[in-house]
Amino acid sequence: MIQQRTRTSLSWRAVIIGLMCATIECLLAPYNDYVIRNIFLAGGHFPVGPFFVLTIFVLGINVILKQINPKSAFSPGELITIWCIMLAPAGIPSSGMMRYALSPMIAYKYLATPENDWESLFYHYIPHWRVVHDEAAISSFYEGLFAGEAVPWGAWITPIFVWSAYVIVIYFVMICLSVLLRKQWVEYERCAFPLVKLPVEMAVQGSGRLGPLFKNSVFWFGVAFPVFLHTMNGLHTFFPSVPHIPRDFWLNQYFNERPWTALRPFQVVIFWSMVGFSYLLTLEVSFSIWFFFVFYKLQCLIGVMLGFQLTSGPGVQWTGKSFSAAQEAGACLVFVAIALWKTRHHIKNMFQKSSSDEALPYSVTVFGLIGGICVLVFFNHLMGMSILFAVGFVLFLLAMYIVLTWQVINGGIPFINPSFSPQSFFLTTLGTSRIHPSTLTSLMMHPVCLTLDLREFMMPNIMNGLKATDEARVKRRQLLIAMAVAMVIGLGVSYYSAIKVGYAHGAPYMGGGWFMRQLEGLLTSPKTSTNWTNTGFILFGGGFTGWLMWMRQTFVWWPLHPLGYTMLSSWATFKLWFSIFLGWGMKFAIVKYGGLKAYRQARPAFLGLVIGEMLCAGLWAIVGMATGISSGYRILPD
């Protein structure tokens, strides 16, 4: 087994280079993402920045070093170490934290008016240390500083210090959960980990200057295809006379009459990197993802035909509806319950023996997880939640993290975003009549980067890093420590960069203010009780997921994978369904008519699709940063 092979210690030069690159990444991302609105460097769970740096080392620096002094070239383990260290904090300066974390600290006052009367409505429920109070610091953050003014760092110290402590505890809990579930998902269930396969294959070195992947002509054909398309389209944004090759089609115009309006929004967009990743998935997984998206749209159509109103309540992502978000929530809870049940023997062993093979000692994992959960509950209680509600909130949040991590490592989904959230779940099952205003205020002021917009949350990156250590044969514990250091450094650097950019450019990236307005609506509207219709959908979603898992376990021929249903109406499915459909269709045809040999021969071409698109994304990002002008060409989802 991989875990029994000799593992090497981390190279200090790889660690230092990884930390330096991660720091630069966190420093540049806020300006890159939200001022010039360039291609996101840190977007998703296969971010452009770390992969582009890895490509430079593999195709550039290592080739030169092998020519000058072969012994000084970077080993596969070193290359993977650099990639993993950069991957760990990648989302922090972007949607994983800074896009939303600062807003609750200041939006409560800046968006307040005499008309909405937020001061008397919920100010008294906000702990004093949770927010910024300096009105000049708040207004200048949104509106920009005057010439000669200094950034008022002092106004931010207390809320940032408190919130950073909370975030670091969440990261630690994610690490413990990853270590807890690693053995089950990696060794027993053998999850696919599609996002890890390409970096590992790129890092493998052959006898020459380049590894075997780069000597394959089929691979370069796959690279050339997206490079040609994105070069043409990128040039078109600067020079309109250059032809544009469309890849994004909105179908809303064809659904203008009832009941067909229920299918809106409907988009067909091709991400060639996702087509490539889909080829690495099992056919049942890729089929289920696009099938359940169609199933969701069919549910919408039937609902409208039967006279139901399809609405999206607070906490529901825009691509979904309340009924579909409820199904996803139910699916999440049942999946996590079954996943933990499958892991019960491993958890029992963790209490009975120690292991030097895991990334953390078993005692640290178990007691760290329990202690971390208790700290999170206490923190949320201090921020206004009742103890009982805080327990439910934290446990539900961790359940979300588990199922979304499983989607990434098993489905190769680089951009996840569920339709449901703790806000939607508790408002559905309890209603505002059973939630105290103080609890409701704390719930709605919780940054959506940790509750709803989870396209860059930390846990999948940790799990992918642990899997990469197996392939690179480096010591898990050492790499995990290096990744943790990168997270802490990244958090500090991202705060510095985000606040500096905010005061210099008038908070161009600030998001999450809409939750404050939703809080106003919830506190001023008549009290609501349990929404039994959507609670019924939660129960249906849980039951249907349990049935899917039982069918898959019982019948080998069963074609539907529960992963697709857990993503029923998610933003990721909405954006990626057609690309996954293309990848599934191509792989199905190749395997059916060419067999295993044809599958292996075509595989490098699909890896080339990923590298070609990501290389173009990195190059156009450099063009944008160098010129200070956005290319206006977003290769990857916003």
Number of C-alpha atoms within 10 A of each C-alpha: 6 12 13 9 10 9 17 14 14 19 16 10 12 20 23 14 17 27 23 16 20 28 22 15 25 29 20 19 26 31 24 24 25 21 20 18 23 27 29 26 27 29 26 26 27 21 23 26 26 25 23 20 18 23 21 13 19 26 16 13 14 23 18 15 16 16 13 11 10 13 10 11 19 22 18 20 26 23 26 29 27 29 27 32 32 34 29 30 33 35 34 30 31 29 28 24 25 24 26 22 24 25 25 23 22 22 23 21 19 15 14 14 10 7 6 14 12 19 13 9 15 18 15 12 17 17 13 13 17 19 24 23 16 14 13 11 21 22 18 20 25 19 16 21 20 10 7 6 10 10 17 18 11 10 17 21 13 15 19 20 13 14 18 17 13 16 17 16 20 22 20 18 22 23 25 24 21 23 21 23 19 22 15 19 21 17 12 11 12 12 19 18 24 22 22 20 17 19 22 18 17 22 25 19 18 12 7 11 19 19 17 15 21 19 12 13 12 18 22 20 16 24 23 16 16 23 20 15 17 22 14 16 22 22 17 18 16 13 11 11 9 13 12 16 12 10 12 11 11 12 13 14 11 12 15 12 9 11 16 16 17 22 21 18 16 19 16 15 18 22 23 28 24 27 26 28 26 28 26 24 22 16 19 17 22 29 23 24 29 25 17 23 22 18 16 20 20 13 16 25 20 15 15 17 13 10 9 11 10 16 11 18 19 21 23 25 22 15 21 27 21 25 26 28 32 30 30 29 30 26 29 27 21 21 23 19 13 13 17 17 12 15 17 13 11 16 16 10 12 17 12 10 10 13 12 10 14 18 23 21 16 23 15 12 22 19 13 18 21 13 15 21 20 14 15 21 23 16 19 22 19 16 23 20 25 19 16 10 18 24 19 13 22 18 16 21 16 18 19 24 23 23 20 26 24 24 21 26 24 21 25 25 27 24 23 25 24 28 31 31 27 24 20 22 24 22 23 23 19 16 17 21 13 15 20 14 19 18 21 24 26 23 25 24 22 21 24 26 23 23 23 22 24 23 24 29 29 26 26 25 30 26 25 24 23 25 21 25 26 19 18 22 21 24 20 24 19 17 24 21 14 21 27 20 16 26 26 18 17 26 23 18 20 27 22 16 18 27 21 21 21 26 24 20 19 19 23 23 21 20 20 21 18 14 22 20 17 15 22 18 13 20 17 11 10 10 12 15 15 16 13 12 13 19 21 16 21 26 18 17 27 23 16 18 25 19 13 19 18 12 17 16 10 10 9 8 9 12 15 21 22 25 27 22 26 27 32 31 30 25 21 21 25 22 20 25 27 21 24 30 21 21 25 28 17 17 25 18 12 18 15 12 10 13 12 12 10 14 19 13 14 18 17 22 24 27 27 27 27 21 28 25 28 26 23 21 27 22 16 24 25 17 15 20 20 10 10 15 14 22 23 16 20 17 23 20 15 13
